[in-house]
Amino acid sequence: MNADSPSVHWISETAAVLEAGGVTTLEKQQRIWALADRFRARSAVREVVPGMNNLCVEVDPASAGLEQLPDALLREWSSVAPTQRAPRRFDIPVEYGGEAGPDLDEVARHAALSPGEVVRRHAAAEYTVYFLGFLPGFAYLGGLDARLVTPRRRDPRTAVPAGSVGIGGEQTGIYPWASPGGWQLIGRTSVRLFDAASAPPALLSAGDIVRFIDVQAGR
């Protein structure tokens, strides 16, 4: 099978996952968003969960044709066009380095750049929210400068402060809650990413555009 060919597998008796295959790109994520919209419109569908290069669909166990779900996912994937959404834009202020970003020097070492250049590149990019996962409100952001791609920590932390900005492989993101985590922490923001009392509770959603603002610039 071609590395870019999609595949489908069952993860339960009523839920299947389509894996887009190949490298994650914005165009593929846009197709996943469009595919998610198609299946949400089906009355037999209970839940649709977009992920990184994949889509999970759960259907009512009493629905007719349950066994046809994998074929339906592959068929719709072959015809769906990327969703072109009018994105909301967010500027997120970040304090980089020091106590707020204890792994900034490690990212700089891995990239063979100065810490200041890491900050400059991270704050210069424009990021797209690919999907939400891991924690409520945690947005996986695509668009990281290739020089800043850094493996996750070998030993994850048992506690990462809320608002921490990190790099994990090819993605960057913000921890909305204090939680364990293995991403390389380069800064922190005071922006609240999730509020259960708000509607919707998550600040960011798929397709939104994010830029990070270095609050220390010009000091």
VEXVOMAR-988549 format. One line per field, with one value per residue (C-alpha): residue in one letter; chain; x, y, z. Coordinates in Angstrom, 2 decimals. Example, Ala and Ser with C-alpha at 12.3 -4.5 7.8 and 13.67 -1.06 7.14 Angstrom:
<rs>
r = [A,S]
c = [A,A]
c1 = [12.30,13.67]
c2 = [-4.50,-1.06]
c3 = [7.80,7.14]
</rs>
This chain:
<rs>
r = [M,N,A,D,S,P,S,V,H,W,I,S,E,T,A,A,V,L,E,A,G,G,V,T,T,L,E,K,Q,Q,R,I,W,A,L,A,D,R,F,R,A,R,S,A,V,R,E,V,V,P,G,M,N,N,L,C,V,E,V,D,P,A,S,A,G,L,E,Q,L,P,D,A,L,L,R,E,W,S,S,V,A,P,T,Q,R,A,P,R,R,F,D,I,P,V,E,Y,G,G,E,A,G,P,D,L,D,E,V,A,R,H,A,A,L,S,P,G,E,V,V,R,R,H,A,A,A,E,Y,T,V,Y,F,L,G,F,L,P,G,F,A,Y,L,G,G,L,D,A,R,L,V,T,P,R,R,R,D,P,R,T,A,V,P,A,G,S,V,G,I,G,G,E,Q,T,G,I,Y,P,W,A,S,P,G,G,W,Q,L,I,G,R,T,S,V,R,L,F,D,A,A,S,A,P,P,A,L,L,S,A,G,D,I,V,R,F,I,D,V,Q,A,G,R]
c = [A,A,A,A,A,A,A,A,A,A,A,A,A,A,A,A,A,A,A,A,A,A,A,A,A,A,A,A,A,A,A,A,A,A,A,A,A,A,A,A,A,A,A,A,A,A,A,A,A,A,A,A,A,A,A,A,A,A,A,A,A,A,A,A,A,A,A,A,A,A,A,A,A,A,A,A,A,A,A,A,A,A,A,A,A,A,A,A,A,A,A,A,A,A,A,A,A,A,A,A,A,A,A,A,A,A,A,A,A,A,A,A,A,A,A,A,A,A,A,A,A,A,A,A,A,A,A,A,A,A,A,A,A,A,A,A,A,A,A,A,A,A,A,A,A,A,A,A,A,A,A,A,A,A,A,A,A,A,A,A,A,A,A,A,A,A,A,A,A,A,A,A,A,A,A,A,A,A,A,A,A,A,A,A,A,A,A,A,A,A,A,A,A,A,A,A,A,A,A,A,A,A,A,A,A,A,A,A,A,A,A,A,A,A,A,A,A,A,A]
c1 = [0.00,1.23,2.38,-0.10,-3.02,-5.73,-6.60,-9.44,-9.49,-12.01,-11.23,-14.44,-17.59,-19.13,-16.20,-13.68,-10.68,-9.58,-5.82,-4.99,-1.48,1.78,3.01,0.61,-0.16,-2.63,-4.41,-4.94,-6.20,-8.64,-9.93,-10.33,-12.37,-14.58,-14.99,-15.92,-18.64,-20.09,-20.35,-21.71,-24.68,-25.60,-28.34,-26.77,-23.48,-22.97,-19.58,-16.95,-13.41,-10.86,-7.23,-3.79,-4.02,-6.99,-10.71,-12.66,-16.38,-18.70,-22.17,-25.29,-24.96,-28.59,-28.08,-28.43,-25.26,-22.85,-20.41,-20.25,-18.68,-15.07,-16.14,-18.14,-15.13,-12.86,-15.47,-16.13,-12.40,-11.84,-14.38,-14.20,-12.59,-10.49,-12.57,-11.65,-12.73,-12.59,-10.18,-10.32,-6.98,-5.42,-2.29,-0.96,1.54,4.39,7.20,10.03,12.86,13.85,11.44,8.65,10.59,13.07,13.75,14.54,18.28,17.75,15.71,18.44,21.14,19.20,18.61,22.17,20.73,20.96,18.04,17.22,17.00,14.71,12.40,12.54,11.65,8.92,7.28,7.68,5.61,1.87,0.27,-2.92,-4.88,-4.94,-7.11,-7.81,-6.72,-4.75,-6.47,-9.65,-8.58,-5.13,-4.59,-2.03,-0.54,0.95,3.42,6.47,9.75,11.57,14.72,12.76,11.48,12.63,11.86,9.79,11.64,12.96,11.58,8.20,7.50,4.94,3.68,3.64,2.19,-0.96,-0.18,3.16,4.14,5.96,7.38,6.74,8.21,6.76,4.04,3.90,1.09,-0.07,-0.95,-4.40,-4.21,-1.52,-0.78,1.98,3.65,6.67,6.94,9.94,8.82,10.06,7.70,4.42,1.31,-1.33,-4.07,-6.75,-7.25,-10.21,-13.10,-15.88,-18.29,-17.81,-19.58,-17.67,-15.35,-12.20,-10.68,-9.27,-10.80,-9.62,-8.70,-7.94,-4.72,-2.35,0.67,2.87,3.95,7.26,6.36,10.04,10.88,12.08,12.75]
c2 = [0.00,3.49,5.42,8.18,5.77,6.00,3.00,2.22,0.00,-0.74,0.40,-0.97,-2.74,0.59,2.93,3.04,5.27,6.50,7.12,9.52,8.12,9.88,13.17,15.46,18.60,21.45,20.24,16.80,18.32,20.46,17.31,15.65,18.65,18.39,14.63,15.22,17.67,15.08,12.38,14.71,15.28,11.57,10.63,7.27,8.85,9.28,10.98,12.31,13.03,14.61,13.93,14.44,12.85,10.74,10.75,8.54,7.94,6.14,5.05,3.83,0.04,-0.36,1.43,-0.50,-1.05,-0.68,-3.04,-0.67,2.17,1.50,1.49,4.68,6.43,5.47,6.41,9.83,10.49,9.95,12.63,15.20,18.58,20.45,22.71,26.36,28.06,31.76,31.48,33.40,34.93,34.99,36.73,34.89,36.80,34.59,35.03,32.95,31.25,31.30,29.72,30.08,28.15,25.78,23.82,26.81,26.13,22.46,23.38,25.88,23.23,20.71,23.29,24.66,28.13,30.72,30.86,34.31,32.96,30.15,32.74,34.91,32.02,30.68,34.10,34.89,31.93,31.79,28.60,26.74,24.73,21.21,19.65,19.60,16.66,15.29,17.74,19.85,22.96,21.65,22.76,21.03,23.77,23.16,25.54,25.20,26.35,23.20,24.22,24.14,20.57,18.91,15.45,15.25,14.89,11.43,11.76,13.55,15.92,14.91,18.51,21.15,24.56,25.77,28.11,26.48,26.76,23.71,21.95,18.27,17.01,19.01,20.69,23.47,24.00,25.42,23.40,24.64,22.85,21.93,18.34,15.82,16.33,15.53,18.49,20.83,23.94,27.23,29.78,30.50,32.57,33.97,33.47,31.07,28.32,26.55,27.78,25.31,28.21,29.68,28.67,27.17,26.29,26.01,29.27,27.70,25.40,23.64,26.08,29.03,30.99,31.64,33.90,34.14,37.56,37.82,40.02,40.60,42.00,45.59,45.46]
c3 = [0.00,-0.83,2.25,1.37,0.93,3.60,5.74,8.16,11.22,13.94,17.49,19.00,17.85,16.83,16.09,13.25,12.54,9.14,8.94,6.11,5.68,4.87,6.25,8.10,6.09,6.40,3.25,4.79,8.02,6.03,4.32,7.73,8.96,5.87,6.33,9.98,8.90,6.49,9.12,11.80,9.50,9.56,12.00,12.90,13.96,17.70,17.79,15.40,16.65,14.27,15.12,13.62,10.18,11.27,12.00,14.43,13.83,16.25,15.13,16.86,17.34,16.29,12.98,9.74,7.78,10.70,9.01,6.04,8.05,6.88,3.23,3.77,5.32,2.43,-0.17,1.34,1.79,-1.92,-2.83,-0.05,-0.74,1.84,4.07,3.54,6.75,7.55,10.49,13.71,14.64,18.09,19.37,22.44,24.63,25.84,28.34,26.89,28.76,32.41,34.87,32.30,29.63,31.27,28.06,25.82,26.04,25.16,22.07,21.10,21.53,19.44,16.69,16.83,17.34,20.09,22.54,21.19,17.64,18.80,20.34,17.22,14.93,17.22,17.50,13.78,12.52,11.92,13.23,12.34,14.91,13.46,16.17,19.91,22.03,25.01,27.40,27.05,25.15,24.13,20.52,18.34,16.18,12.74,11.11,13.34,11.78,10.64,12.53,15.81,15.46,18.69,20.14,23.28,26.56,27.34,30.87,30.94,33.80,36.38,36.55,33.81,34.76,33.01,30.14,29.35,25.68,24.41,21.37,20.75,17.51,14.60,16.68,19.20,21.69,25.01,28.09,29.17,32.52,35.02,34.06,33.39,30.02,27.90,25.56,25.60,27.50,26.01,27.55,29.29,28.70,31.04,28.43,29.59,27.00,28.60,30.75,31.51,32.17,28.69,25.49,23.85,26.73,24.58,23.34,20.16,17.55,14.39,11.64,13.92,13.34,16.26,16.59,19.66,20.90,22.77,25.75,26.53,23.09,23.35,27.08]
</rs>
